[in-house]
């Protein structure tokens, strides 16, 4: 569904008017509060509900199994403990060199500029991350600069969070200019779900900032289902592509959301309509609270084989898992590699 009201609003207004009350979300989607509200409130005490109204506008009213709703509605299953599901599944505590800096890979490192997100995905691997202790302040830039210069292999910085595109354009430009001042840096990657859940975030000023950077900019968006990609969202993404900004997509394989070859094939095709290339299909990170989204390795293997059989190679995202302590994402080619 295309919601013209939200197309007319600026992105800051949408970001400041998120749905945070499970009762309101259920009411908007005409779902039974008696059936869902108690469990949603319980789970939201541990990880708050946050979802833009524009994203809710893409959901089907009256359908408790809507794949977009399942990604954002708190569920009582999140409160259960399961063996192997932990608060820091990727070992980021050890990689947290100083405020804002996560250095896990040789040639690139990650800057967590903010703990804020436009949407709280219930499977988020950083849902327990101690953001308040790790957000870089302006005065931390000198330390970050010195760290980069002390690691000559680093040629790429990844802006992450939280979600860096919740920051205003002035702050984004400031950080990009700081990074541009370091000759060893060649690439700037931005990981963001905002262009999917608040498409108006892709405004002309942001496009200009990214297009005119001396760094090669790669924007990695996060969409898990073709229903997230209505015509307006695709139109906004295509603006970035037309400005010669590389746009890739990463998805997470989620039980009940996109765990079928048919859904994943449609996602890749819809992304390509907007000029976005499928990049990664992540196996679920085993974060505490997300066990109900997990699938067995043999099931994932069969789904992926069917995707391979139904798409040309350039539309097949790499199936990967991130393993704590490893120096790269681990490609998964079969059950034996899980």
C-alpha positions in Angstrom: 0.0 0.0 0.0 1.2 3.5 -0.8 0.6 6.0 2.0 0.6 9.5 0.4 0.3 11.2 3.7 3.8 10.1 4.7 5.2 10.9 1.4 4.4 14.6 2.0 5.9 14.7 5.5 9.6 15.4 6.1 11.6 12.6 7.6 12.4 14.5 10.8 8.7 14.7 11.6 8.2 11.0 10.9 11.2 10.1 13.1 9.8 12.2 16.0 6.4 10.6 15.7 7.2 6.9 16.0 4.7 4.3 17.4 6.1 3.2 20.8 2.9 1.8 22.4 2.0 -1.8 21.6 -1.7 -1.0 22.2 -1.6 1.7 19.6 0.1 -0.5 17.0 -2.5 -3.3 17.6 -5.3 -0.8 17.4 -4.1 0.6 14.1 -3.8 -2.8 12.6 -7.2 -3.9 14.0 -5.7 -6.8 16.0 -6.9 -8.2 19.2 -5.4 -6.6 22.2 -6.7 -9.4 24.4 -4.6 -11.9 22.4 -1.4 -9.9 21.9 -1.1 -7.0 24.2 0.1 -8.6 27.4 2.9 -10.5 25.8 3.9 -7.4 23.7 4.1 -5.2 26.8 6.2 -7.8 28.6 8.7 -8.0 25.8 8.7 -4.2 25.3 9.9 -3.8 28.9 13.2 -5.5 27.8 13.4 -3.9 24.3 11.1 -1.1 23.5 8.8 -0.9 20.5 9.8 1.7 17.9 8.3 1.7 14.4 7.5 4.5 11.9 3.9 5.1 10.9 5.0 5.0 7.2 6.2 1.4 7.7 3.0 0.4 9.5 1.2 1.8 6.5 2.7 -1.0 4.4 1.2 -3.7 6.7 -2.0 -5.6 6.1 -4.7 -4.7 8.7 -6.2 -7.7 10.5 -3.3 -10.0 9.7 -1.3 -11.1 12.8 1.1 -12.9 10.6 2.0 -10.0 8.3 5.7 -10.4 7.7 6.4 -6.7 8.3 4.5 -6.7 11.6 6.3 -9.8 12.9 9.6 -8.0 12.6 8.6 -5.2 14.9 5.8 -6.3 17.3 7.2 -7.4 20.7 6.4 -11.0 21.5 6.4 -12.9 24.8 8.8 -15.4 23.3 11.5 -12.8 23.5 11.5 -13.2 27.3 12.5 -16.9 27.2 16.1 -18.1 27.7 17.5 -20.5 25.2 20.9 -22.2 25.2 23.4 -20.5 22.9 21.4 -17.3 22.6 23.4 -14.6 24.4 23.5 -10.8 24.8 26.7 -10.4 22.7 26.6 -13.0 20.0 29.2 -11.4 17.8 31.8 -10.7 20.5 31.6 -7.0 20.0 32.6 -6.2 23.6 36.2 -7.4 22.8 36.2 -5.5 19.5 35.1 -2.2 21.1 38.5 -0.5 21.1 37.3 2.9 22.4 34.0 4.9 22.4 32.4 4.5 19.0 35.0 2.1 17.5 34.4 -1.5 16.7 37.4 -3.0 14.9 36.8 -6.7 13.9 38.2 -6.8 10.3 41.7 -6.0 9.1 40.9 -3.3 6.4 37.8 -1.7 7.8 36.3 -0.7 11.1 33.0 0.4 12.3 31.9 3.7 13.9 28.8 3.6 16.1 27.7 7.2 15.8 24.4 6.8 17.6 22.4 4.3 19.5 19.1 5.5 18.0 17.1 3.6 15.4 14.0 4.5 13.5 12.7 1.0 14.1 13.5 -1.7 16.7 13.8 -4.9 14.8 13.0 -7.7 17.2 15.9 -9.8 16.0 18.5 -7.0 16.4 21.9 -8.4 17.3 22.7 -5.2 19.2 19.5 -5.0 21.2 21.7 -5.4 24.4 24.6 -3.2 23.3 25.7 -0.6 25.9 25.4 2.4 23.6 25.5 5.1 26.3 29.1 4.0 27.2 30.2 3.9 23.5 28.9 6.9 21.7 31.7 9.1 20.4 31.6 12.8 21.3 33.2 15.5 19.3 36.2 15.5 21.5 36.7 11.8 20.8 37.5 12.5 17.2 41.2 13.0 17.9 41.5 9.6 19.5 39.6 8.0 16.6 41.8 9.7 14.1 44.9 8.5 15.9 43.6 5.0 16.0 42.9 4.9 12.3 46.4 6.3 11.6 47.9 3.7 13.8 46.3 0.9 11.7 47.6 1.5 8.1 45.7 -1.5 6.8 42.4 0.4 7.4 41.0 1.9 4.2 37.3 1.8 4.9 35.0 3.1 7.6 31.5 1.8 8.2 29.0 4.1 9.8 26.6 2.1 11.9 24.8 2.3 15.2 22.0 2.3 16.0 21.3 3.8 12.6 23.5 6.6 11.3 20.8 8.0 9.1 18.8 9.0 12.1 21.4 11.8 12.5 20.7 15.0 10.6 22.6 15.9 7.5 24.8 18.4 9.3 26.2 15.8 11.6 26.6 13.2 8.8 28.5 15.8 6.7 30.8 16.7 9.7 31.8 13.0 10.2 32.3 12.4 6.5 34.6 15.5 6.3 36.6 14.3 9.3 37.1 10.9 7.6 37.9 12.5 4.2 40.8 14.3 5.9 42.6 11.0 6.3 44.4 10.1 3.1 44.5 6.3 3.8 40.7 6.1 3.7 39.2 5.2 0.3 35.8 3.8 1.1 32.9 4.9 3.3 30.1 2.4 4.0 26.8 3.4 5.6 24.6 0.7 7.1 21.0 1.9 7.5 17.4 0.6 7.6 16.0 4.2 7.5 15.6 4.4 3.7 13.3 1.4 3.9 11.2 2.4 6.9 11.2 6.2 6.3 11.9 6.6 2.6 11.8 10.4 2.8 15.1 10.3 4.6 16.6 10.1 1.1 16.5 13.9 0.6 18.4 16.0 -1.9 20.8 17.3 0.6 21.8 13.8 1.8 22.2 12.6 -1.8 24.5 15.6 -2.5 26.6 15.0 0.6 27.2 11.3 -0.4 27.6 12.0 -4.1 30.2 14.7 -3.6 32.4 12.9 -1.1 35.9 12.1 -2.2 35.4 8.7 -0.6 33.7 6.0 -2.6 30.3 5.7 -0.8 28.4 2.4 -0.5 25.0 2.5 1.2 23.9 -0.9 2.5 20.2 -0.8 3.2 18.3 -3.5 5.1 15.1 -5.0 3.7 13.8 -8.5 4.4 10.6 -8.7 2.4 9.4 -7.3 -1.0 6.4 -5.8 0.8 8.7 -3.3 2.4 9.5 -2.0 -1.1 6.5 -0.1 -2.3 6.7 2.1 -5.4 7.6 5.2 -3.4 10.4 3.4 -1.5 11.9 2.1 -4.7 11.7 5.5 -6.2 13.7 7.0 -3.4 16.3 4.3 -3.5 16.6 4.8 -7.3 17.5 8.4 -6.7 20.7 7.3 -4.9 21.5 4.9 -7.7 21.0 7.6 -10.3 23.5 9.7 -8.3 26.0 6.9 -8.9 26.0 5.8 -5.2 26.4 2.1 -4.8 23.3 0.7 -3.0 23.4 -2.9 -1.7 20.9 -4.8 0.5 21.4 -7.1 3.3 18.6 -9.3 4.7 18.3 -11.7 7.7 16.6 -15.0 7.2 13.7 -15.0 9.7 11.3 -17.7 10.5 7.7 -16.7 9.5 9.0 -13.6 7.7 11.0 -14.6 4.7 12.0 -18.2 5.2 10.9 -19.5 1.8 12.6 -19.4 -1.6 9.6 -17.7 -3.2 9.7 -14.8 -0.8 13.5 -14.4 -1.2 13.3 -14.5 -5.0 10.6 -11.8 -5.0 12.8 -9.7 -2.6 15.8 -9.9 -5.0 13.7 -9.1 -8.0 12.0 -6.1 -6.3 15.4 -4.7 -5.1 16.7 -4.9 -8.7 13.7 -2.9 -9.8 15.1 -0.1 -7.7 18.7 -0.6 -8.9 19.7 -2.2 -5.5 21.9 -5.3 -5.6 21.3 -8.1 -3.1 24.4 -8.4 -1.0 24.1 -10.6 2.1 21.5 -13.0 3.4 22.5 -13.4 7.1 21.7 -16.5 9.1 20.2 -15.2 12.4 22.7 -14.0 14.9 22.0 -15.9 18.2 21.1 -12.9 20.3 19.0 -13.4 23.4 15.4 -12.7 22.6 15.4 -13.8 19.0 15.2 -17.6 19.2 11.7 -17.7 17.7 13.1 -16.4 14.4 15.7 -19.2 14.1 15.6 -22.0 11.5 17.5 -25.3 11.4 20.6 -25.4 9.3 19.2 -28.1 7.0 16.1 -26.0 6.4 18.2 -23.0 5.5 20.3 -25.0 3.2 17.3 -26.3 1.3 15.8 -22.8 1.0 19.0 -21.4 -0.3 19.5 -24.1 -2.9 16.0 -23.3 -4.3 16.9 -19.6 -4.4 20.0 -20.5 -6.4 17.9 -22.5 -8.8 15.5 -19.7 -9.4 17.7 -16.6 -9.7 20.6 -15.5 -11.9 23.8 -15.4 -10.0 23.9 -11.6 -9.8 20.6 -11.5 -7.9 21.6 -14.2 -5.3 22.7 -12.7 -2.0 25.6 -14.4 -0.3 24.4 -16.7 2.5 26.7 -15.9 5.5 27.0 -16.1 9.2 29.1 -13.8 11.4 31.1 -15.8 14.0 32.6 -14.0 16.9 36.4 -13.6 16.6 36.5 -14.5 12.9 38.2 -11.9 10.6 35.4 -12.0 8.0 31.8 -13.2 7.4 31.7 -16.9 7.0 30.0 -18.1 3.7 27.7 -21.0 4.1 27.5 -23.4 1.2 25.9 -26.4 2.8 24.7 -27.9 6.1 28.3 -29.0 6.9 29.5 -25.4 7.1 26.9 -24.3 9.7 
